[in-house]
Amino acid sequence: MSTETRPPLPPFDLESAAKKARAAENAWNTRDPVAVSMAYTEDSKWRNRSEIFHGRAAIVDFLTRKWAHENGYRLIKEVWACSGNRIAVRFAYEWHDTAGNWFRSYGNENWEFDSRGLMQARHASINDIPISESDRLFHWPQGPRPADHPGLSDLGL
C-alpha cells in the first residue's frame, strides 16, 4: 500500500473541503487522465452517470473517452456540504462536441476519502443542457480556472 498523501486530509471542515474541491477542479481542468487518476485510491469505486467502474486504470480509460468527446472542457466545482471524510460538491462545466454544439453540464458529486486524502468513492449525477455559444460563461484559457474568475454562486448557477 502506498504511503502517498493528498492534503488536505480528513476530517474536513468547510475551509479544507473548499481547498480539496478547488484542487480537484484544477486537476480536471488540465484534462490529463493519468494525473487526475492519481488523486484516487488504486481501487477507487466510481459511478458516473450510468457507468460504474473501479480502479485507476478504469478512471484513466473513462477520462480519456470523456475528454475525446467533450472539447473545450472548462469546469467549476463548489462545496455543498462536508462531514468527516466526506464532501458533497455541485459543479458545472461547459464543452462542445465535434460539430460545435455547446453544452453546460450540471451535476452533484459525493466523495469519500481514505485517511491519506485519496478519494476512495465518487458518485456523480450529471445532466447536459444545450446552450448557444453566446450563453457560455466560462471564458478562460484552457487549464485551471483563474483565481479571480467567478464561481458558480457568483455566476448565478
Backbone bond lengths (Angstrom), bond angles and torsions (degrees), N, CA, C in turn:
res aa  C-N    CA-C-N  psi(-1)  N-CA   C-N-CA  omega(-1)  CA-C   N-CA-C  phi
1 M - - - 1.446 - - 1.529 109.35 -
2 S 1.316 116.77 135.26 1.453 122.48 179.37 1.529 110.58 -69.90
3 T 1.332 114.60 149.25 1.461 119.59 175.79 1.534 111.42 -102.53
4 E 1.337 116.44 5.69 1.462 120.94 179.25 1.527 110.27 -58.29
5 T 1.331 115.75 139.69 1.464 120.20 175.19 1.521 109.29 -120.03
6 R 1.329 115.17 155.93 1.464 123.46 177.94 1.519 108.84 -128.28
7 P 1.338 118.01 82.28 1.466 119.56 178.97 1.527 111.27 -62.39
8 P 1.317 117.84 156.88 1.460 125.76 -2.49 1.531 111.38 -70.95
9 L 1.325 113.49 153.16 1.461 121.17 -177.36 1.525 110.34 -103.15
10 P 1.336 116.84 152.79 1.466 118.93 175.46 1.529 110.25 -67.97
11 P 1.321 116.27 156.78 1.467 128.29 5.38 1.534 111.05 -77.40
12 F 1.335 115.09 147.99 1.458 121.54 -175.56 1.521 111.71 -96.94
13 D 1.340 115.00 143.14 1.458 121.75 164.92 1.532 105.51 -112.43
14 L 1.311 118.37 179.25 1.470 119.50 -175.96 1.525 112.33 -60.50
15 E 1.326 117.23 -37.35 1.468 120.16 -179.62 1.528 111.52 -66.66
16 S 1.325 117.46 -48.42 1.469 119.64 -179.45 1.533 111.23 -69.94
17 A 1.324 117.61 -33.48 1.469 120.59 176.18 1.522 110.44 -64.47
18 A 1.338 117.48 -40.38 1.466 121.12 178.33 1.525 110.60 -63.87
19 K 1.333 117.53 -38.75 1.465 120.72 176.81 1.523 110.51 -64.82
20 K 1.328 116.50 -41.01 1.466 120.82 179.72 1.527 110.28 -64.54
21 A 1.335 116.53 -43.18 1.468 120.62 -179.95 1.526 111.16 -65.14
22 R 1.331 117.00 -40.92 1.466 119.41 179.78 1.520 110.82 -67.42
23 A 1.327 117.85 -37.96 1.467 120.45 176.33 1.529 110.46 -62.27
24 A 1.328 116.92 -41.48 1.466 120.53 177.46 1.527 110.48 -64.60
25 E 1.322 116.35 -45.87 1.473 120.38 177.86 1.526 110.83 -56.54
26 N 1.333 116.44 -49.01 1.462 119.96 -179.27 1.525 111.64 -60.01
27 A 1.321 116.80 -42.20 1.468 120.17 179.53 1.526 110.79 -63.97
28 W 1.336 117.11 -47.90 1.463 119.87 -179.07 1.523 111.40 -62.78
29 N 1.317 118.23 -33.27 1.460 120.47 179.47 1.521 113.24 -70.72
30 T 1.333 118.38 -12.81 1.468 120.35 172.98 1.521 110.73 -74.88
31 R 1.324 116.77 -23.57 1.461 123.92 -175.60 1.534 111.71 57.47
32 D 1.321 116.27 37.40 1.459 122.45 177.06 1.526 107.79 -107.29
33 P 1.341 117.91 98.82 1.463 120.60 -174.12 1.527 114.36 -56.71
34 V 1.308 117.88 -40.09 1.464 120.23 -178.08 1.524 110.19 -68.12
35 A 1.324 117.41 -46.75 1.467 120.48 179.37 1.525 110.68 -61.41
36 V 1.324 117.39 -43.15 1.467 120.91 179.66 1.522 110.44 -62.20
37 S 1.316 117.17 -41.57 1.477 120.93 -176.17 1.519 112.99 -62.36
38 M 1.316 117.95 -22.81 1.464 120.99 -176.68 1.527 112.89 -72.17
39 A 1.335 118.17 -10.96 1.466 121.54 176.57 1.530 111.79 -84.54
40 Y 1.328 117.20 -1.28 1.459 123.30 -176.40 1.518 110.06 -114.51
41 T 1.324 116.73 151.14 1.463 119.74 176.39 1.527 108.82 -63.73
42 E 1.316 115.50 158.22 1.463 119.72 -178.95 1.526 112.23 -61.46
43 D 1.327 117.29 -25.81 1.468 121.49 179.57 1.532 112.13 -112.73
44 S 1.324 116.55 25.02 1.470 121.79 -177.85 1.524 111.24 -51.19
45 K 1.333 115.20 140.51 1.469 122.15 179.85 1.524 108.56 -104.95
46 W 1.326 115.62 128.41 1.465 121.38 -177.99 1.512 111.83 -123.81
47 R 1.324 114.89 143.92 1.461 123.01 161.47 1.503 105.17 -128.00
48 N 1.318 116.83 118.15 1.452 123.03 178.81 1.522 107.72 -128.93
49 R 1.335 115.50 111.80 1.464 120.59 -173.31 1.536 107.78 56.12
50 S 1.329 117.03 -117.29 1.461 119.96 -178.60 1.521 113.25 -101.25
51 E 1.320 117.52 5.35 1.464 120.86 -179.76 1.523 110.55 -97.60
52 I 1.326 115.50 137.49 1.461 122.22 175.14 1.524 106.58 -127.07
53 F 1.333 116.08 127.84 1.458 119.51 -178.49 1.522 109.68 -155.85
54 H 1.346 115.26 170.23 1.467 121.92 -175.62 1.518 110.31 -135.53
55 G 1.327 116.37 143.34 1.452 122.79 168.88 1.515 115.43 93.66
56 R 1.337 113.71 156.47 1.464 120.56 -177.58 1.513 113.47 -61.50
57 A 1.331 118.00 -40.23 1.468 119.66 -179.71 1.531 110.40 -60.68
58 A 1.326 116.78 -40.93 1.470 120.56 177.98 1.526 111.00 -68.16
59 I 1.337 116.91 -34.55 1.469 120.35 177.01 1.524 109.58 -64.14
60 V 1.324 117.38 -46.38 1.462 121.09 178.75 1.519 110.46 -59.64
61 D 1.333 117.11 -45.50 1.461 121.31 178.39 1.526 110.95 -59.68
62 F 1.327 116.60 -47.47 1.461 121.05 -179.82 1.536 111.22 -60.13
63 L 1.330 116.62 -50.00 1.469 119.76 -177.02 1.523 111.85 -66.33
64 T 1.318 117.57 -34.29 1.465 120.97 176.39 1.526 110.21 -61.50
65 R 1.342 116.35 -46.73 1.471 120.39 177.63 1.522 111.00 -64.07
66 K 1.326 116.71 -42.78 1.464 122.31 -178.06 1.519 110.68 -57.69
67 W 1.336 115.91 -53.41 1.456 119.07 -173.66 1.527 113.32 -79.49
68 A 1.319 118.33 -9.00 1.463 120.66 169.91 1.526 109.93 -74.70
69 H 1.328 116.01 -25.68 1.475 122.77 -178.12 1.527 112.19 -97.35
70 E 1.331 117.06 -38.23 1.468 122.31 -175.00 1.524 109.53 -96.46
71 N 1.335 115.42 89.96 1.458 122.00 -177.37 1.530 110.60 -82.46
72 G 1.331 115.68 150.76 1.459 120.04 178.55 1.516 113.52 66.44
73 Y 1.306 117.59 23.48 1.464 125.58 -174.64 1.524 111.42 -57.83
74 R 1.349 116.06 126.07 1.461 123.66 173.70 1.522 108.09 -140.37
75 L 1.334 116.65 128.24 1.458 123.75 -168.92 1.522 111.58 -124.27
76 I 1.341 115.72 143.14 1.457 122.31 170.07 1.531 107.53 -129.56
77 K 1.348 116.43 131.26 1.464 122.60 176.88 1.524 109.11 -115.60
78 E 1.321 115.94 150.64 1.461 121.66 177.63 1.523 108.88 -143.58
79 V 1.327 116.23 133.61 1.469 120.65 179.86 1.520 109.37 -67.66
80 W 1.322 115.44 134.49 1.461 122.23 175.21 1.526 109.98 -99.92
81 A 1.343 116.19 -43.90 1.463 121.53 -178.96 1.524 108.59 -163.59
82 C 1.344 115.63 162.15 1.463 119.98 175.67 1.516 109.34 -153.85
83 S 1.326 114.52 153.16 1.460 121.50 177.09 1.514 108.32 -163.94
84 G 1.319 116.35 127.06 1.460 119.73 177.48 1.515 111.91 59.38
85 N 1.338 115.77 -118.88 1.461 120.53 -179.31 1.531 112.74 -102.20
86 R 1.333 116.77 19.96 1.469 121.09 -178.36 1.524 111.53 -121.92
87 I 1.335 114.01 143.51 1.464 121.87 176.22 1.523 107.30 -134.12
88 A 1.336 115.95 135.91 1.464 121.98 172.05 1.527 107.19 -110.33
89 V 1.316 115.99 129.89 1.466 120.62 178.38 1.525 109.56 -126.46
90 R 1.309 113.97 155.20 1.456 120.58 167.54 1.513 105.70 -114.81
91 F 1.319 116.32 155.47 1.459 118.81 -176.54 1.517 109.92 -152.57
92 A 1.313 113.88 164.38 1.457 122.03 170.71 1.522 106.57 -144.13
93 Y 1.315 115.16 144.27 1.461 118.67 172.79 1.519 108.72 -142.35
94 E 1.324 114.31 152.09 1.460 121.38 178.68 1.514 108.73 -114.27
95 W 1.323 114.53 146.51 1.455 120.95 -178.33 1.521 108.80 -162.85
96 H 1.329 115.63 166.54 1.465 119.94 174.01 1.519 109.53 -132.99
97 D 1.331 113.82 153.06 1.462 119.14 178.12 1.525 109.22 -86.09
98 T 1.335 116.88 -178.33 1.465 120.58 -176.79 1.527 112.64 -68.14
99 A 1.334 117.17 -18.38 1.466 120.86 176.91 1.532 111.89 -86.66
100 G 1.348 117.13 -2.49 1.452 120.68 179.41 1.518 115.01 88.18
101 N 1.336 117.36 9.13 1.468 121.14 176.42 1.517 109.43 -78.45
102 W 1.347 116.35 129.84 1.461 121.76 -177.65 1.520 111.57 -94.67
103 F 1.332 114.73 148.86 1.462 122.56 179.30 1.518 108.97 -139.89
104 R 1.333 115.07 150.81 1.459 121.07 165.52 1.517 105.42 -117.31
105 S 1.299 115.59 124.71 1.458 122.00 -179.81 1.524 107.76 -104.38
106 Y 1.326 115.44 128.05 1.460 122.49 179.34 1.518 108.42 -111.25
107 G 1.335 115.98 143.59 1.444 116.57 178.80 1.509 114.09 -163.37
108 N 1.320 112.54 173.98 1.456 123.31 176.22 1.519 107.49 -129.96
109 E 1.322 114.89 142.49 1.458 120.79 176.81 1.522 108.93 -129.39
110 N 1.307 115.02 142.32 1.456 122.18 170.24 1.512 106.56 -113.82
111 W 1.326 115.42 124.11 1.460 122.06 -177.27 1.523 110.44 -114.93
112 E 1.340 115.56 142.05 1.462 121.62 172.89 1.525 107.87 -129.54
113 F 1.334 116.38 131.84 1.455 122.49 -174.73 1.521 111.70 -113.31
114 D 1.331 114.90 152.14 1.457 118.93 171.52 1.529 108.53 -86.86
115 S 1.306 117.78 -179.48 1.468 121.92 -175.46 1.527 112.70 -66.73
116 R 1.345 117.32 -18.04 1.473 121.10 179.36 1.520 112.60 -87.92
117 G 1.351 116.98 -2.11 1.459 120.62 -179.00 1.515 113.83 85.96
118 L 1.342 117.38 10.98 1.462 121.56 175.65 1.526 108.31 -90.82
119 M 1.329 116.14 141.64 1.457 119.93 -178.54 1.526 109.04 -77.61
120 Q 1.335 115.26 123.25 1.468 119.70 -179.50 1.521 112.52 -101.50
121 A 1.327 116.93 -14.22 1.468 120.79 176.41 1.514 108.92 -150.25
122 R 1.337 115.22 139.45 1.468 122.65 177.63 1.518 107.68 -139.42
123 H 1.328 115.85 122.41 1.459 122.10 177.58 1.519 107.35 -119.82
124 A 1.341 117.44 118.44 1.465 121.35 -175.62 1.517 111.03 -124.36
125 S 1.326 114.92 132.62 1.462 122.87 172.41 1.525 106.66 -117.46
126 I 1.344 116.68 129.12 1.465 120.82 -169.73 1.527 109.81 -139.81
127 N 1.342 115.60 140.63 1.464 122.86 174.94 1.523 108.70 -126.71
128 D 1.323 116.39 138.76 1.462 121.93 179.23 1.527 110.01 -105.50
129 I 1.334 115.54 134.20 1.461 121.00 178.50 1.525 107.95 -123.19
130 P 1.326 118.59 123.52 1.464 119.15 175.74 1.530 109.92 -64.11
131 I 1.324 115.63 137.98 1.465 121.16 175.39 1.522 108.34 -133.21
132 S 1.311 115.97 158.71 1.457 118.90 173.45 1.526 108.17 -83.18
133 E 1.294 116.57 156.18 1.462 119.51 -179.97 1.523 110.65 -57.89
134 S 1.321 117.63 -33.08 1.471 120.94 179.90 1.531 112.72 -70.51
135 D 1.343 117.67 -15.53 1.468 121.56 178.41 1.531 113.04 -90.63
136 R 1.320 116.63 -0.97 1.466 119.49 178.97 1.517 110.65 -61.87
137 L 1.337 115.48 144.60 1.467 121.57 178.87 1.523 112.73 -119.15
138 F 1.317 117.43 -12.50 1.468 121.80 -174.25 1.534 107.98 -104.61
139 H 1.324 115.86 93.77 1.475 121.68 -173.52 1.523 112.11 -119.70
140 W 1.310 117.43 62.18 1.458 119.25 174.28 1.520 107.81 -120.33
141 P 1.337 117.32 159.53 1.467 118.81 177.67 1.529 110.25 -58.82
142 Q 1.318 115.72 151.05 1.466 120.17 -179.53 1.513 110.03 -51.17
143 G 1.318 116.70 135.62 1.458 123.06 -178.28 1.514 109.92 124.32
144 P 1.331 117.20 -167.81 1.472 120.34 -177.97 1.526 113.13 -56.87
145 R 1.308 116.06 146.75 1.472 122.98 178.05 1.523 108.85 -66.64
146 P 1.331 117.15 131.99 1.470 119.47 177.23 1.533 111.39 -59.48
147 A 1.328 116.50 147.78 1.466 122.34 -177.24 1.526 112.17 -58.22
148 D 1.326 118.14 -29.51 1.469 120.26 -177.18 1.536 113.17 -94.10
149 H 1.338 117.51 3.89 1.471 119.44 177.69 1.523 109.16 -78.64
150 P 1.331 118.20 135.65 1.476 120.22 -179.23 1.524 113.01 -58.01
151 G 1.330 115.46 149.80 1.460 122.37 174.15 1.518 110.95 -88.60
152 L 1.312 116.58 -173.93 1.475 121.32 -176.62 1.523 112.78 -59.85
153 S 1.333 116.85 -49.55 1.473 119.06 -178.71 1.518 110.88 -63.48
154 D 1.341 117.28 -39.95 1.462 120.81 179.21 1.531 111.62 -63.55
155 L 1.315 116.86 -30.24 1.464 121.50 179.82 1.544 112.29 -86.47
156 G 1.322 116.76 -3.62 1.459 120.52 -179.17 1.513 113.91 77.04
157 L 1.328 116.39 22.74 1.478 119.87 -179.02 1.506 110.80 -96.45
